[in-house]
Amino acid sequence: MKRKINCETARNFSVEKALEKLGHFPKKTSEKEAWFLSPFRSETQASFKVSKTKNRWYDHGEGIGGNVIDLVSTILKCTISETLEFLNGDVSYFPFQQPQIFCSTETEISISKVQNITHPALIQYLSARGISITIANSYCKEVWYTNKDSQYFAIGLQNEKNGWEFRNKIFKNSSSPKSYTYIHNHKKQLIILEGLFDLLSLVTLKPRELKVSDIIVLNSIAFIKDVQIHIAKYECIHLYLDNDLAGQKATLYLKKNHKHIIDRSDTYKDYKDLNDFLCYEKRKEI
């Protein structure tokens, strides 16, 4: 039976392994030390040092350092108890920070591995957004990729041109070529959604509707005109676009040009999008 980590034994947990578990990988490494981009801020030169011999870290940019408990609790703003649960592998109770948008040059991204979603951080992120791992694995993959010589992993949704949309708790970006995602179920009804989490949210909220529909995920509102070539094929189109200015303009544009389109955004009219609505419904259940 696996022994639970306590404060004393946790200090022996590898700082490097903890950083890897959190999705951070070294820019350079030697026998005695490893250098990382700081997990506390955006930077291009690695200023975060890990001493392999002492199992300690020091951030030269912030002027702070410590042991593995200090590191995890500082990065994820959690209690000592939650830090121990994380290091022990009990991630189901672990709180994650809100994701931030990360922009990069698409041509710099290189895919290294594609598999079913298994990483605890991604499973926890999905759970925080109200999505089960079963539903996520039905449409998405765990994608590992490099960008500017650093390695990352994320939930990935593949598009029509074999590019990827990436989401994790920190990054939101994509690989080229950019395009929309078209899921063919050979049905007479089409659902158009804006993003990856809109798709997963709708499957969670209305699974039967997805089974009787083909699906287009725009991945960017800019692809609204591109998907029109498919609209004439269907008897009915259901729109689930965001309740922001861009989403509303796109909805008006499509309704003006196609008479068989139904705007379904009224089902989440008081929320930004489908996932915002789903998260509210999940909180009500709790």
N, C-alpha and C positions, 0 to 999 in steps of 0.2 A: 504493500500500500504506500502511495506517495506521501511523504511527509510535507506538512505545510511549512512554508517559509515564515520565519519570524524576523524581527528587526535585526537580531544578531547574525543569523544566517543570510539574510538578504544582502548584507554588506559585501558578501563574497560573490554575489551574482555579477557576472561580467557586465561592465558598463557598455562594452561594445555590443554584446548580445541584446541588452536593453534598448540601445539605439536602433539596432536592426529590427527589433520587434515593433518599434515605433515608426519604422519606415525610413531611417536615416542610415546612410552607408558612407564609408570613408572615402575622402578624395585622394589621400595618400597614406601609406602605412609602412612601418618598419618593424623590426623585432621588438622594440621597446615602446613604441607609441603609434597612435593613429590620429589623423587630422580630419575633421569633418567641417562641413558648412554648419554654422550655428543653427540649432533647432529653435532658437529664440527670436530670430529675425532673418530678413532677407540679406544675403551677401554673396559675392562672387569669389572671394578669396577665403579659403578655409582658415578660421581663427579659433576653432574649438578643438582642443587637444585632449586625448585620452591616454593616460599612462597605463600601459599594459602591466608593468611590474607592480605598480601601486594600486591598480584598479580604481583610479580616480580621474576626474575630468576637470578641465579648467577652460573657461570661455574668456579669451583675451580681450574680446570686444566689450564684454560686460564687466570684466574684472571679478567674476565669481567662479566658484568651483565647489567640489564636494564628492560625495559617494553616490552610489546608484540610487539610493532612496531620495536624496536631494534632487537628483536629476529628473526622475520620473514624476515626482510630486510637483516640481517646478514647471516642467513642460506641459503637464496635463492638469495643473491647478487642482490637485486632489488631496485627500487626506492620506496620512500614513497607512491607515488600514486599507484604503483603496489601492494604494501603491503596492502593498504586500499581496493583495488579491491579483493584481496585474502581473507581478513577477512570478506568482505561483501558477499563473495560467487561468485563473478564474475571471475571465474578461467579461462574462455576461452581466456583471453589475457595474462595469467600469464606465464612468462618464467621459465623453469626449467633447472637445471644444468645437465651436461652430466652424465650418469650412471657410476657407478664404479662396478667392479666385487667383489662379496662377496662370500667367500668360507666357508663352514661349514661342519661338520660331518653329513652325511645324516640321521643317526639314531637319532639325536637330534631333528629332525623336527617332529612336531605333527600337523596335519591338524585340525583346529577348525571349519571352515565354508567355504562352497563353494556356490557361487551364481553368477548371471549375473553381469557383470562389471558395477558398478554404482558410484564408488568412484571418486570424481572430480580429484584427483591427478593422477589416472590411466588413466582417459579419456584424461587429458591434456598431459600425457606422450605419449599416442597413437597418439594424434594429432600432437605432435612434431615430430613423426616418420612417419607421412603421412598416418596413418591408421584411418579409421572411426570406431566409436563405434559399428555400425551395423555389419561390417565385423568381428571385434574382437569378438563380442558376438556369432557369428556363429561357431567359432572354440575354443574359450577360455572361461575361467571363472575368476571371482575374487575370489582368495583363501586367506583366513586368516589362519595363522599358527603360532605356537610358536617355538622358537629356543633358547635354553639356558635361559629359563624362560622369554624371551622377546617376545612380539607379533608383527607380521608383516603382511602386506597384499601385494599381487602382482597379476599380470596377470599370469594365470596358463594354461598350455597345458598338458593334461593328456596323458600318454603313454600306451603302450600295456599291461603293468603289473600293471597299476593303480597308478604308481608314477606320480610325477608332475615336470614340468619345470617351474621355476618362473622367472619373469622379472618385475622390476619396475625401477624408475628413479635412484635408488641407488644400488639395489641388483640384482645379477644374480646368482641364485643357483637352487637347485633341491631337491626333496625328493626321498627316495628309495621306491621300487626298480627302478633303472635306466633302461631305454629301449628306443626304437624308438616309434614313434606314427604312426599308420597305419589307414588311413581313407578309408573305403571301399565304393565305389560308384558303384561297379559291372560293371566296364568298362574294355576295352581291352588295355587301355593305362595307364602307371604308371608314375607319377612324383616323383622324389626324390629330397628333399630339405634338407638343413643342419640344420636350426633352426626355432624357433617360428616366428620370424619376417620375415624370408624368405617366410614362408607360407602366412602370412598376406599381405606381399608386392606383392606376385604373384597374390593373389586373387584381390588385388586392381588394378594391372596393366593388368592382363589377366583373367578376371572372366570366360569367356567362356571356356578357356582351362582347368580350374579346374573342370568345370561341366562335361567334357567328360573324366575325368581321375580319377583313384585311386591315393592316395597320401601317401607317406612315408616321415615323418620328422625325420631325424636321431637323433636329439637332442645331438648327439656327433658323430664326425667323426669315433670314435672307433667302431660304430655299422655297418660300411660299409660291413663287411663280414657276419654279422648276417642277413642282409636284402636280401642277395643273394638267399635265399630259395624261395623268392617270384618272382624273376625276370623271371623265365621260364614260368610263367603263362600268361605273357603279350606279345602282339604283338610288342609293342614299348615302350621304356623307355626314358624319358626326364630327364636329369640331370641339376640341378640348384645349383651347389655347389660354395662355396666361391672362389674368385680369390686370394687365398693365397697358400702357398706351400702345406699345408695339403689337401686343396680342390683339387688342381691340381693333386696331387699324387693319391688321391682317384678316381678322374675321369679317369686317365690313367689306374689304376688297373681294374676298372669296364669295360672300353672299351676293354681292352686286353682280358678279360674273357667272354665278352658277345657282340655278333656282332650287336644286335638290340638296342644298346644304342646310344642316340644322346646327345652330349654335348651342352647345351644351354647357357653356360656362356659367349659366344660371344655377347649376347644381352646386357650385362653390363660389357664389357671387360675393360673399363677404371675405373671401380669402384670395391670396395672391395667385395660387395655382392648386392643382390637384393634390400635391404632396403636403402643402400647407393645410389643406382641408383634412387630409388623412391623418396628419399628426394631431390635429385638434380632436378628431373622432377617437383616436387611440387614447388621448389624455382623458377624455370623458369616460371611457371604459374603466380606466384605472380609478 
